[in-house]
Amino acid sequence: MWDSALFGMNGIVSTPQILLDALRHAFVSMRKISLLVIDEAHHGIKKHSTNLIMQEFFHPLKDHDPTKTPHILGLSAYVFIRLLRFGSI
């Protein structure tokens, strides 16, 4: 099902948990992702699915073959909002 759903796709939008599940079940390979955009990247700590994706799939692949890892774009408004709240901006 995943193969036919993803065939010919240039971009996929997913929650971190869905991507983690797809990677764990080998429906998707980290090697096939060229750009991974992570929204709310400041949540990617401890047992958050974003952090688990990085620990279980990105870093092992990077250690084994850095040329096959996707580029990462992490997005967060947390710092900006915090600065606004405390009057630094």
N, C-alpha and C positions, 0 to 999 in steps of 0.2 A: 504494500500500500504506500509506504513512504517513498519508494523509488519512483512510482508513477506520479505521486503528488509533487515531488521535487524535480522531476525531469524537466530540463529546459528553463528552470527558474534562475533568475539573476539575483534575486534578493528574497529573503524570508524574514518575517517579523514573528518573534516568539517571546514568550516569557522565559526568564532564566530556568524555571523548573521544568518546563516542557523541553527546552534544549538539553538540559541535564539528563532527563529521562531518555531522550532520543539518542544521546551520546552513550549512555550506559547500556542501552539495548542494541547498540551498533546500527541504529537506523540511519544515523548521520555520522560522518567522520570529521574530526577536527581538521584533517588534512584537506578537506574539500571546501573549507570556509576560508575566504580570502580577507574579509573584513568583518570583525565582530564589534558591533556597536553596543555598548552597555550603558543603558540609561539608569539613573539613580545609582551610579557606581559607588557612592559612599556607603551603600548598604552591603557591599561585598566583603563582609568580614565573618569570622567564626563559621557557623554552619549554613550560612546563606547560600542558596544555589549558585549564585554568581561566583562566590569564592570556591565552591566545590568544583565548578567547571574549570576554573583556573588550576586548582590543585590536582585534580584527577586527569585532566586531558591536556590543557595548554602547556603547563610546565614540563610534564614528562615528554611531550612531543618536542618542545623547545630544547630540552637536554639531549634528546636523541638526534633530532634533525631540525635545527633552527630555520632552515630555508622553507620548511613546510608549515610553519606556524602562521596563523592569520595575524594581520595587523589588528591592533586593539584601539578603539576610541571609547574612552570612558567619559560619560557626561554626568555632571552634577551641578545643581544650583545651590547646594548646601552652604558652601563658603560664602557665596554672595548674599544669600538670605540671612545668614548669621551676622554678616557685617552690617546689613541694613538694620537688623534688630538692635544691635549694640551701638548704632549711630556712628560707625566708622566711615560710612559713605554718605 
